[in-house]
């Protein structure tokens, strides 16, 4: 058994288009001049599917990650948005870390035991609203059809 990755871009009409993982990697890394001029100045939904494979054929979906990609005027990923996303992910990590620390700070008999640390929940919601999306049933079926060759009807 092996692992495989499939990348899909979803347009405004919920049409699913397979996208080469190699091109996606070049786009994300910004190490090349990879660009998608048709997406200039747009935010585009992207689905990354992690698969179990047998003999290089997809067998099972292990994970689905749904990202929003922001493109600049040249059709490259917007560097400023990528940098902000990195900062936001650090803020999210920090909120999770502090939430974990709070469990061990209060000694028995000290502090309110009914106080719930929720900063990480708020940060997670903000992050998801900016950088993630939830696929519709139609999109999930189209992705399944593209991977496994099933009908989308």
C-alpha positions in Angstrom: 0.0 0.0 0.0 1.2 3.5 -0.8 0.1 7.1 -0.5 -1.1 9.5 -3.2 -2.1 13.1 -3.4 -4.6 14.6 -5.8 -5.2 18.4 -6.1 -8.3 20.0 -7.4 -9.2 23.6 -8.2 -12.9 24.5 -7.9 -14.3 27.4 -10.0 -17.2 29.8 -9.1 -19.7 27.3 -10.7 -18.5 24.5 -8.5 -16.8 22.7 -11.4 -13.9 20.5 -10.2 -10.7 20.6 -12.2 -7.8 18.2 -11.5 -4.5 20.1 -11.0 -1.0 18.6 -11.2 0.5 18.2 -7.7 3.9 19.1 -9.2 2.5 22.4 -10.5 0.7 23.0 -7.2 4.0 22.4 -5.3 5.8 24.9 -7.6 2.9 27.4 -7.1 3.0 27.1 -3.3 6.8 27.2 -3.0 7.1 30.3 -5.2 10.5 28.9 -6.3 9.5 29.0 -10.0 7.6 31.3 -12.2 4.5 29.1 -12.0 1.4 31.1 -12.5 -2.3 30.8 -13.4 -3.3 34.0 -15.2 -6.9 32.9 -15.4 -7.1 33.2 -11.6 -5.4 36.7 -11.4 -6.8 38.8 -8.5 -9.1 36.0 -7.3 -9.5 33.7 -4.4 -9.9 30.1 -5.5 -11.1 27.0 -3.7 -8.6 24.2 -3.7 -9.1 20.6 -2.4 -6.1 18.4 -1.6 -6.9 14.7 -1.2 -4.6 12.3 0.5 -5.2 8.7 -0.7 -4.2 5.2 0.2 -3.2 3.5 -3.0 -2.6 -0.1 -4.1 -0.4 -0.6 -7.2 -0.6 3.2 -7.6 -4.4 3.1 -8.0 -6.5 5.0 -5.5 -8.1 2.8 -2.9 -9.2 4.9 0.0 -9.4 8.6 1.0 -7.4 9.3 4.1 -7.8 13.1 4.4 -9.3 16.0 2.5 -7.9 19.5 3.1 -9.9 22.4 1.6 -7.9 25.6 1.2 -8.6 29.1 -0.3 -5.8 30.2 -2.5 -5.4 34.0 -3.1 -3.8 35.0 -6.4 -2.1 38.3 -7.2 -2.5 40.3 -10.4 -0.1 38.1 -12.3 -1.8 34.8 -11.4 0.8 33.8 -8.8 -0.1 33.1 -5.2 -0.2 36.4 -3.3 2.9 36.7 -1.2 1.3 39.1 1.3 -1.6 36.7 1.9 0.8 33.8 2.3 2.9 35.8 4.8 -0.3 36.8 6.7 -1.4 33.2 6.7 1.9 32.2 8.3 1.5 34.8 11.0 -2.1 33.7 11.6 -1.1 30.1 11.9 1.5 31.1 14.5 -1.2 33.0 16.4 -3.4 29.9 16.3 -0.6 27.7 17.5 0.2 30.1 20.3 -3.5 30.0 21.4 -3.5 26.2 21.5 -0.3 26.3 23.5 -1.6 28.7 26.0 -4.8 26.7 26.3 -2.7 23.6 27.2 -0.6 25.6 29.7 -3.7 26.8 31.5 -4.6 23.2 32.4 -1.5 22.9 34.5 -1.2 26.4 35.9 -4.0 26.2 38.5 -3.2 24.1 41.5 -5.9 22.2 43.2 -8.0 24.6 45.2 -6.7 27.7 43.3 -8.6 29.5 40.6 -12.0 28.9 39.1 -12.4 25.3 37.9 -15.3 26.1 35.7 -13.5 28.6 33.5 -12.9 27.2 30.0 -10.0 28.4 28.0 -11.5 29.3 24.6 -9.0 31.6 22.8 -7.9 28.7 20.6 -11.5 28.1 19.5 -11.9 31.8 18.5 -8.5 31.8 16.7 -9.4 28.6 14.9 -12.7 30.0 13.6 -11.0 33.1 12.4 -8.3 31.1 10.6 -10.9 28.8 9.0 -13.0 31.7 7.7 -10.0 33.3 6.0 -8.2 30.2 4.6 -10.5 27.2 4.5 -13.9 26.2 3.0 -16.4 23.4 3.3 -17.2 21.4 0.1 -20.8 20.8 -0.9 -22.1 17.3 -1.6 -21.9 18.1 -5.4 -18.2 19.0 -5.1 -17.5 15.9 -3.0 -19.2 13.7 -5.6 -17.3 15.3 -8.4 -14.0 14.8 -6.6 -14.9 11.2 -5.9 -15.8 10.7 -9.6 -12.4 12.2 -10.6 -10.5 10.0 -8.3 -12.4 6.7 -8.5 -14.1 7.1 -11.9 -17.7 7.0 -10.5 -20.6 8.9 -11.9 -21.5 12.3 -10.3 -25.3 12.1 -11.0 
